[in-house]
Amino acid sequence: MMKSMAASPLSQDPHSVRETSEKVLEVAIGREVRAHRHKQNITVAELSEATGLSIGMLSKIENGNTSPSLTTLQTLAHALSLPITAFFKGFEESRGAVHTKSGEGVELEREGTRANHQYNLLGHIGANSSGVIVEPYMITLTEKSDIFPTFQHGGIETIYMLEGEVTYRHSDKEYHLKPGDTLFFDADAPHGPVELIKLPSRYLSIISYPQNT
């Protein structure tokens, strides 16, 4: 179910600037060390025993709070049976942006939709260093559209109403959405428009989910 927005301040500043490129490298190395350790089902204690590095030092490395020496990286690479270059993969990945001009989104039909429901995918970034996939859609429902069975899929979804009015169901509750309204929810529960009140209706649907699922 939806919960009211918390009054406490958010923990992340979306406009923060990392202090130095060195810090970015430390974080990237730490992510790769943790990812490879998890992939091999090795605990921090086991990696500590295999490398001679303290649990505290390994924690600092994985969290990007220290700059490991070349000798330390060689020790970790040997313990994890990896080339030392594997730890720099996250730092070397390109970070892209997708600019979609008005009217140029990829029109498609998502699984479970009816033929008259227009879905335009506005952009897509696949595997990336954040570990999250985000799919932004522009959804248009016209007078020809009919109500479809509710969706149910993994991830988090955000809907922003642009035009028209619909009654939108999430789990066992229904929401009357008008232009400017936002609905933010766990997409694993059944959800979808159950009544088309004012047509045409358009809304942004932004779905995010872990890229490993």
Disulfide bonds with the S-S distance in Angstrom:
none
